[in-house]
Amino acid sequence: MEKLPYYAKMLKEGIPKIKAKTIPDNKLFNFAAEDSWKEKLDTDILDAVSTLISEYDEVLRRIRVSRADIQTKKRYKDIDRILFSQGKDEDFDADVLYAEFSKISDEHLQKIHEAMIEQNWHRMIEEDREVFLSEWLPELTEYFDILSDFTFSGYRILNDLILDIREANSAESSRQLYRDGDTENMVVMTDAYVNKLASDSYREAVAKKCREILEKITKPADAVKYAVALGKRGFMWDVLIDYVSKNALKVRRDDL
């Protein structure tokens, strides 16, 4: 029984991974029958479609990130444990510490963390700890006793607080749907998601708006060619699914 995990590991390493079979374009699409079909495509349209696909993918990526659950305060229990071990859990609350550090800018937190690493915060003697805190966190003097108490791994509290707050700031920033420098197409597709009905799929809402933009570049039937030429079959299935059959070869499954 003790060796089962080892045997499972060896079995996993000994079994070759299944590689997905990619069917060549000329076996799926009638326009790919000629070897030189890509050379006949309009380069300007190809570039425009390529840009739109990149914008579409980025909008979907942001939406997925914004919908995902964020795990915050991952080190909360560690801080709570240290305060309990030090006998300070009744006088000081971890939530209050998080609230105070949330008021500090991310740039300043980064500088503090860099200074901690440079000056070996975890090895500082007691006299130097308050000097460090007075220099970097003068507005939090009432918490100096907690942050400078290294008993029961108390040196971890300042580091844990900074890491958790910075990770929360980064997660919040990554959840932003609209950002500086977004193209008009990205704004329009994002608007389609924001204004969609609750019952509608976010992918369908964005794909529908993307289709409207795409039709200003080229005909949907021709757009299939450009999507395939760019190796973006996923985009084709999302946005141009009703035109795929018009370009598909009628072949038996055994011929694939």
RAJOWO-V415456 format. One record per run of one state. SS is the DSSP state (H for helix, E for strand, C for the rest). FROM is the first residue (numbers start at 1). TO is the last residue. If there is no record, write none. Layout:
# RAJOWO-V415456
SS_FROM_TO / SS_FROM_TO
This chain:
# RAJOWO-V415456
C_1_3 / H_4_14 / C_15_24 / H_25_27 / C_28_28 / E_29_29 / H_30_32 / C_33_36 / H_37_40 / C_41_42 / H_43_67 / C_68_75 / H_76_85 / C_86_93 / H_94_101 / C_102_105 / H_106_118 / C_119_120 / H_121_123 / C_124_125 / H_126_136 / C_137_137 / H_138_148 / C_149_155 / H_156_174 / C_175_183 / H_184_194 / C_195_201 / H_202_214 / C_215_219 / H_220_229 / C_230_232 / H_233_239 / C_240_240 / H_241_247 / E_248_248 / C_249_252 / H_253_255 / C_256_256
